[in-house]
Amino acid sequence: MKEGIHPVYATAKVVCACGNTFETRSTHDSIHLDICSNCHPFYTGKQKLIDTAGRVERFRQKYQKAAS
C-alpha cells in the first residue's frame, strides 16, 4: 500500500438523538445519529413515528376531515 494516502482510522464516539452513546472505529472523530438500535422500532418492538416537516400531522388532519 502507498504511504500517506489513507485516512486515519481511529476511535469515534457515536451519539444518538435518544441520548445513547457508544464507541466504534471510523475515519471521523464523532458521529451523530437520528435513530439507533436502542430506539429503533425493529429492535424495541415499539412503534415510533418520526415526523419530518409535519407530514404525519397533515395526514391525520386530512383523513380526519374526510371521515367526518
N, C-alpha and C positions, 0 to 999 in steps of 0.2 A: 504494500500500500504506500501511496505517496505521503510524505510528511507535510504537515501544516495545512491540509485541505479539509480535514474532518472537524466537525464541531465538537465542543466539549460535552461529553455525556456524563452528567453529574446528578446528584440527588436533587429532586424537585419536591416542593410542598404543594399538594393539591387541596384546594378549598372549595367546598360545595356551597350552594346558596342556602341549604338547610343547616349549615354550621359544621358539618362533618369535615374533618381534615385527616389526611394521611400522606405518607411519603412514598415516592416512587422515583424512578430514574428517567431523566429526559434531557433534551438539549436546552429546554427552558428552565429558569430557576423557580418559577411558580406558575401554577395552572389554576384557573377559576372555572368551575362547572356550574351549570344550572340544575343538574339532576345527577345523583349518584346512586350506587347500589343500596344505600340506606333509605333513600326516599323514592326510588323508582317503583311504580306500581307493580311491575312484573315480579320483583323480589319481595315486596312487602305485602302484596295481596290486597292493598287498599287502593281505591280509585282516587286519582288526584288530577284535577283539571288544571292544565297550565294555560292560562288565559293570556293571549298576546293581543294587544290593542283592543280589548273589549269584545272580541268575537263571540265568546260564549254568551255573554250577557245580551248582545244584539240578537243572537239566535233564539235565546229564551223569550225575549220580548216579542220577536216576530211571530213565533208559533203560539205564544200565549194569546195574542190578539186573534189569530186565526181560529183557535179552538173555542173562543168565547162566542 
